[in-house]
């Protein structure tokens, strides 16, 4: 298991840049920190509500505090992995979603540029309406809920503040969460099946899940290649939530009989969801040394690293 303190290992080389991961205690944030330290960067993360040893506290909705932190730390790279990701919560509180997902990233990017830091901003498949084929980086965004709208605005604010910023869109992030008890779609399935629970899974929403360690590796690969602009980072394929459950059963030897087909309508969700919420990593195809794995391969790695 990776411990929190391992994320803040310092490197003696003067040639390496500091990396500040805003939202470092989240699922993707912690894997970005781990990847940074693996590559020899000096990494520091932030948390919002659940304290993590040696992490810095930051409420991203406090835009002035976020700017001050970047100015004080003066890192070489700033990764914005913090967001308001509760889709129904964003629909119910669009003012907070606007501040966290749209305004703060742009201001962080502006402060980062002022100190000469590279910017990586994490975004989402929900910037698309999900009414057509899987979306690549050239597909026009058309969000259908407050979460998607504010995340799209955040992308645009970041790129307006720094045209050399890197925006990484992900989809249905999953992986082991070593710092918090918060589940993701895959670990929720695993826990439920191991407890013998029947699990309702959507048959009418399709996604291309993003494996957090893979996203972290690709983000640093792109940084080190000095890439900019929007990249999609997800697994190959376009699976229904039910098919994801079946794949988890195969990978971990669990009973698929506990999976119950359901629909989005059955869930009575507040915000509308894209039904075909899959990403194609078209721009990554230019780099043969950056693989885009199918979902089942990432499940194999998940099983090996439990």
N, C-alpha and C positions, 0 to 999 in steps of 0.2 A: 504494500500500500504506500502511496505517496503521502508524505506528511506535509502539513502547511509550511513548516520551517524550511523544507527543501526548496520551496518556491523562491526564497529570498537569498539563496546562495550568491555570494558576491565573487566576481572574477577579478583577478589582479591586473589583467592586461589593460593598459590605457587605451587600446585600440577599439575595445568593444563599447557599444552604446548602451545606455540604460534603456530599459523597456518599462513603460508604465501601462498596466492593463486596468482600465477603468471598468469595474465589474468583474474583477479577478476572482471573486468568490463564487461566481456563477458557474454553471456547467462548462460552457465554452471558455470562460475566462480562466478557470483553473488549468485547463489543458493548454491554453496559450502560454500561461506562465511556465508550465512544465516544459513545453517545447522551447521556450526562450532560454531557460537555464541549461537545457540539454545542448543547445547550440553555443553556449558560452556567453550569453548576454547576462547583464545584471538586471534582474527582474523584480518589479514591485507591483503589488496588486492592491485594489481597493475593495471595501465591502460597504454595504448600505445599512443593514439592520442586524444581521447576525455576526457578531465579532469573530474575527479570525486572527490568531496571534501573528504579529508583525505586519499585518495588513493595515492600510490607511483607511480611515472612515471617510466616506464621501456620499452624501445624498445628491444624486445627479440632478434632482429637481432644483437644487440650489445652484443656479448657473454661475453666480459670482464665485462661490466656493470652488466649483470645478475649474474655472479659469485661474483662480489663485493657486490651486494645487499644481497645475501644469507649470505655471510661472515659477513656483518655488522649487519643484523637483527638477525641472529643466531636463527631461529625458531626451534621448535620441529618437525614440519611437513611442507614440501614444496609440494604444488600441482602445477603441470605444466598443466595449462588449456589454455595457450596461444598457438596459432598456426596460420599459414597462411592457411585459410580454403577455400578460393576462388579457386575452382578446376580448372577453366579455367585460372585464374591468375597464379597458380602454373605451369601449362603447358607452359604458355608464359614466365614465369620468374623462371625457375628451379633453378637458382643459389640462389635466395632469399629464395625460398621454402626449399632448402637444408640447408641454414643457420638457418632458423627459426624452421623448423619442425624436422630436423635431428641432426644438430650439437649442437644447443643451449640446447635441453633437456638433452643430454648426459653430457654437461659441468655443467648444473644446478644440475644434479644428483651427479656428482663428488663433487661439492662444498658443496652440502647438506650432503653427507656422511662425509666430512671433519669436519663439525660442529656437527655431530651426529644426523642429522634430518632424519626422515622417508620421503620417496619420493612416491608421487602418480603422475603418468603420464597418461594423457587422450589421447587415440588414437581413431581409426576409423574403421568402417566396410570396408572402401576402401582399406585396405591392402589385400583384397580378390578380385579375378577376377569376382565373381558373375556368374559363368557359371555352377554351380552345386547346390546341395541342400543347405539350410541354413547352415551357418558356425558356428561350436562351437570352443572352445579354442584349440582343437587338429587339426583343419583343417590347412593344410599347406598354408601360405600366398602366394599370387601371384598377386601383384598389376598390374593394367593395365594403370595407369596414374601417372604423376609426384607427385600429391598430395599423392596418396597411397604409392608410392615408398619412398618418404621422410618421411612419417609418420611411415612406417615400420622400416626404418633406425633409426628413433628417438627412437622407442621402444627398438630396439636392443642396441643402445648406452646407454640408461638408465639402462637396465639390465646388461650390461657389466660393467658400473660404479658402480652399486649397485645391487647385486643379490637378495637383500631383498626388492627391490622396488616393488610397486604395479602398474600394468598397467591396466587401465580400458578402454576397447574398447566400443564405443557408436555408434549409428546409427541415422542419421536424427534427431538431437536434437531439441526439441521444449519445449515451456513453455513461461510464461510471462516474457518479458524483461523490468525490471523496471528502468534500468539505461540508456539505449540507444534506439534509434529509429529503430535499425536494426531488420528486420523481420526474422522469421523462417518459415518453410513450413506450419505449422498449423496456426500461426497468420496471415500469408499472405493470406491464404484461408479465414479466418474469416473476415479480413478487406475487402477483395474484395467482398465477398458475401454481407456483410452489406452495401456496396456501390452500390450494384446492378450490379456488373461487371460479365461478362462471363469469366470463368477461365479455361484455358487449363491445363489438368492434365494427366500425363503419364499413359498409361495402360500397358506399357511394361517394367516398372522398379518397382521392389517390394522391400520393406524395412520393418524393424521392428523398428518403431520410439522409440527413447529414450526420456523419460520425464525428464527434467532437475532436478526437485526436487527429483524424485526417484533415479536418478543417484547419487545425492549428499548424500542421505540417505544411499545408499548401499556402497558408497565409505568410509564413516565414520564407518559404521558397519564392513567392512572388515579391516579397519585400527585398530579398537578397538579389533578385533579378531587376530591381528598381522598376517594377511594373506599377501602373496607375490605372485608375478608372474602375469600372464595374466587372467583377468576376463572379460566376456562379460556382459554388463548391458543394456538391451533393453526390450521392451514390448514383450509379447507372440504374436506369429502370424507372418504372412508374407503378407503384404498388398501392392497392387499397389498404386501409388500416387492417382489414381482416386478413389480407395476404401477408402483411407484416407479422401478424400474430402467428400465422401458419409457419412462416420462416423461423421465428423465434422458437417455436415448438420443435422444429427439425434440428436446429442448431444446438439446443440444450436438452433434447430428449424428453420433452414434456408433452402431456396429452392435449392434442388439438380438439378433443371432444368438449373441452371446457370453453371453447371460443363460440360466442353467440353472434350470429350476423345481426347487425342493426343499421339504422340509417341516421343521417344528420337530423332529420325531422324528429326521430324518436328521442333525441337528446334535449330538445327544447332549449337550444342555446340562444343567448341574447343577441349576439352579433352574427350576421351571415358569414359563412365560410366559403372560400373557393373550393370547388369540387374537384378540379384537376390541377392540383397545386404542386406540379412537378417542375424541376429545373433541369435544364441541359447545360452542361459545362462546356459550351462551344469554344470559348476563348482559351481554355486550358488545353485544347487539342493541339495548340501550337507548340506545346512543350512535351515531347515524348518521355522525358524523365520525370514528369509529374503525373502519376497514375490516377485514374478515376475508377475506384473499385466498385463492383456490384455489391448490393446490400448483403448478400450471404457471406462475402469475404470479410466484411467488417464485423458481422456477427461472430465469425470464427475468432477474430482478434479479441472481441469483447469477452468471449468465453475463456480464452487463454489468459486474459489479464484480470480475471475476477479476484 
